[in-house]
Each structure stands twice: as C-alpha cells, then as structure tokens.
C-alpha cells in the first residue's frame, strides 16, 4: 500500500494525474474538471488572442452572456468602456467587472462550484430565462465532428445548453488544442454555433469537415505561449 501511495505521489509531481480522496485520476480523463487556476494558465496567449477578436464583435448596449470558462474570462479582462449588459455565471468574471460603472453586471446566482468558480443549477437557469441574450460567448473542453461540443461538468453543460436555446447568436471560442477532443457531457450541436473563433491548427485541413456544419469559422493568429 505504501508503494502504491509513493507511486501516485511521483505521478502527481510529474503532472500525469491528480490525487483525489481515496485514489487518483488522470489529467486528461474526460470526467476530470480542472480547477479555475489550472485552466487560466493553459494556452494563455491563444485565449487572449481569441478574446481580443470576440471583444471586437460586441456593440454598445448589447446584452451578452459570458460563461465560466477561462477563455471568456479574458473577454471580461479586455472589455473596453462600453454601455453593456453582461450576464455571467463566472465568479471570476464578476470580480473583474465589479467596479465597472459603464456595465450593467448581472450574476446568475445559484450553486457555486468551488473548483470551477462557476454558478450552476436551477436558480442560475431561472435568472437567464428573464433576459433577452443577444450574444453568447462560450467555450468547452472539446469539439468533435460527430458529437459536437462537450464539457467535463454535467451541470455546466446543462446551463450552456439552456443559454444556447435562449441566445440570438452563439459564439464559440476554443484554441486548436480542443479540436477532435471529447469530454464527458455534450451540450451543443455544431449546427447551433453561429461563429467559431479558433487558432490555426498545424494542419488546416482538419477544419474542412467542420466548415460544412458551423456557419462561420474564423482563424485568429496567436503568438506561442511561454511559461
């Protein structure tokens, strides 16, 4: 038993798994939800580039929803002085925008998931149903040609599926590392996406079959990430 525990500690230190109560789970396991801190430092340069392009799509007096992804958090960080209504279930986005007097900021409320710092559940969804959401900016843990866009969190997947139903325009942000990946819970068909902002993959032909399903795919150049 002590040998197993020591082996788990070594794999954890090498970044290959995360220790859990009574065991461990692989870093890339489809049901493992990364913490907010983990997500925010991954592929940061690419996320910032996608967010800059997304901000250009926002007009004064828009009503927008930002999900609780680390990519859309960069939108909150970069929003200029505009008269907007911003709805979000992200505690981090609320903290970033809390002092902005030009923005009508609305938090969904609901059950707070500490790892993702996201509000979920029926209270959050009930709040969303009260608003006319014009633009929905969201991300996911993977995008797959056959199954669509997926999440590691069932509750977050359910909330995003509801916003897709309510919003006029759905704008998906994900860098090319999410391409052809599947997480545990699917919440969006590709045909529901109005625009996909992504970074250029090493082989651009990988995007060709997606162009038949998604209305618009826009490639956003990004500098390489440095750590």
WOUR-V935109 format. One record per residue. N is the residue number from 0. OMEGA is omega in radians with two decimals (* if undefined). D_LAST is the distance of its C-alpha to the last C-alpha in Angstrom with 1 decimal. Layout:
BEGIN
<<N/OMEGA/D_LAST> <N/OMEGA/D_LAST>>
END
This chain:
BEGIN
<<0/3.14/35.9> <1/3.11/34.1> <2/3.11/32.8> <3/-3.13/31.4> <4/3.13/29.8> <5/3.11/28.2> <6/3.12/26.9> <7/3.12/25.4> <8/3.11/23.6> <9/3.13/22.2> <10/3.09/21.0> <11/-3.13/19.5> <12/3.12/17.5> <13/3.09/16.3> <14/-3.09/15.1> <15/3.09/18.1> <16/3.08/20.2> <17/3.11/20.7> <18/3.08/23.7> <19/3.10/26.4> <20/3.11/29.9> <21/-3.12/31.9> <22/-3.12/29.4> <23/3.12/26.0> <24/-3.09/24.6> <25/-3.13/22.3> <26/-3.05/18.9> <27/3.12/20.1> <28/-3.04/23.6> <29/3.13/25.0> <30/-3.11/26.3> <31/3.10/23.3> <32/3.13/22.2> <33/3.05/18.6> <34/3.11/18.4> <35/-3.14/17.5> <36/3.10/14.6> <37/-3.07/13.2> <38/-3.02/13.9> <39/-3.12/12.6> <40/-3.13/8.8> <41/3.05/9.4> <42/-2.99/9.6> <43/-3.13/9.5> <44/3.12/10.4> <45/3.12/13.1> <46/3.13/14.4> <47/3.12/14.8> <48/3.10/16.7> <49/-3.14/18.9> <50/3.11/19.7> <51/3.12/20.7> <52/3.13/23.1> <53/3.14/24.4> <54/3.12/25.2> <55/-3.12/27.4> <56/-3.09/29.4> <57/-3.12/30.5> <58/3.07/33.8> <59/3.11/35.6> <60/3.00/37.4> <61/2.97/35.5> <62/-3.03/35.2> <63/3.03/31.8> <64/3.05/30.3> <65/3.11/26.6> <66/-3.05/25.7> <67/3.12/23.5> <68/3.10/20.5> <69/3.12/17.0> <70/3.14/17.5> <71/3.00/20.7> <72/3.09/19.5> <73/3.03/17.8> <74/3.11/21.4> <75/3.14/22.6> <76/-2.99/20.1> <77/-3.10/21.3> <78/3.10/25.0> <79/3.10/27.3> <80/3.12/30.6> <81/3.02/32.6> <82/-3.05/35.4> <83/2.83/34.1> <84/3.13/34.6> <85/3.01/31.4> <86/3.11/31.8> <87/2.98/29.0> <88/-3.12/28.8> <89/3.08/25.3> <90/3.13/25.5> <91/3.12/22.2> <92/3.09/23.5> <93/3.14/26.8> <94/3.13/25.2> <95/-3.01/23.3> <96/-2.98/26.7> <97/-3.08/29.1> <98/-3.08/30.0> <99/-3.09/30.5> <100/-3.14/34.2> <101/-3.06/34.2> <102/2.98/33.0> <103/-2.99/35.2> <104/-3.11/32.8> <105/3.01/34.0> <106/-3.08/32.4> <107/-2.94/33.8> <108/-3.13/34.4> <109/-3.14/35.0> <110/-3.13/33.5> <111/3.04/30.1> <112/-2.96/27.8> <113/-3.10/25.7> <114/-3.10/22.7> <115/-3.09/22.3> <116/-3.10/23.8> <117/3.02/26.1> <118/-3.12/29.9> <119/3.05/31.8> <120/-3.00/35.5> <121/3.11/38.8> <122/3.11/38.6> <123/-3.13/35.4> <124/3.12/37.1> <125/3.08/40.4> <126/-3.11/38.7> <127/-3.08/37.2> <128/3.14/40.6> <129/-2.98/42.0> <130/3.00/40.0> <131/-3.08/40.2> <132/-3.13/36.6> <133/-3.09/36.2> <134/3.14/32.6> <135/3.09/30.4> <136/-3.04/26.7> <137/3.06/25.1> <138/3.14/22.6> <139/-3.14/22.9> <140/3.12/21.4> <141/3.05/23.1> <142/-3.04/25.5> <143/-3.05/28.3> <144/-3.07/31.1> <145/-2.99/34.0> <146/3.13/33.0> <147/-3.01/30.9> <148/-3.01/28.0> <149/-3.08/27.2> <150/3.02/25.8> <151/-3.09/25.3> <152/3.12/27.4> <153/-3.11/31.1> <154/3.10/31.7> <155/3.09/28.9> <156/3.13/30.1> <157/3.12/33.6> <158/-3.14/32.7> <159/3.09/30.9> <160/3.12/33.9> <161/3.12/36.2> <162/3.08/34.3> <163/3.11/34.5> <164/-3.04/38.2> <165/-2.93/38.6> <166/3.05/36.4> <167/-3.05/37.7> <168/-3.12/34.5> <169/-3.09/31.6> <170/-3.06/28.3> <171/3.11/25.7> <172/3.01/22.0> <173/3.09/19.8> <174/-3.00/17.3> <175/3.10/18.5> <176/-3.13/16.8> <177/-3.03/19.7> <178/3.12/22.4> <179/3.05/25.2> <180/3.10/23.8> <181/2.95/26.1> <182/-2.94/25.7> <183/-2.97/28.7> <184/3.13/30.4> <185/-3.10/31.2> <186/-3.08/32.0> <187/2.95/32.3> <188/-3.11/34.1> <189/-3.13/32.7> <190/3.11/35.9> <191/-3.07/35.1> <192/3.10/32.0> <193/-3.14/33.1> <194/3.06/29.8> <195/3.04/26.6> <196/-3.11/23.6> <197/3.10/21.1> <198/-3.06/18.8> <199/3.07/20.5> <200/-3.14/20.4> <201/3.05/20.6> <202/-3.07/24.3> <203/3.14/25.7> <204/3.11/28.8> <205/-3.12/27.2> <206/-3.03/27.8> <207/-3.14/31.4> <208/3.12/33.0> <209/-3.11/31.2> <210/3.11/32.8> <211/-3.07/36.2> <212/-3.10/35.3> <213/-3.04/33.0> <214/-3.12/34.7> <215/3.05/31.9> <216/-3.11/28.5> <217/3.12/26.5> <218/-3.09/23.6> <219/3.12/21.0> <220/3.13/18.9> <221/3.07/15.2> <222/3.11/12.7> <223/3.08/10.0> <224/3.04/6.7> <225/-3.13/3.8> <226/*/0.0>>
END
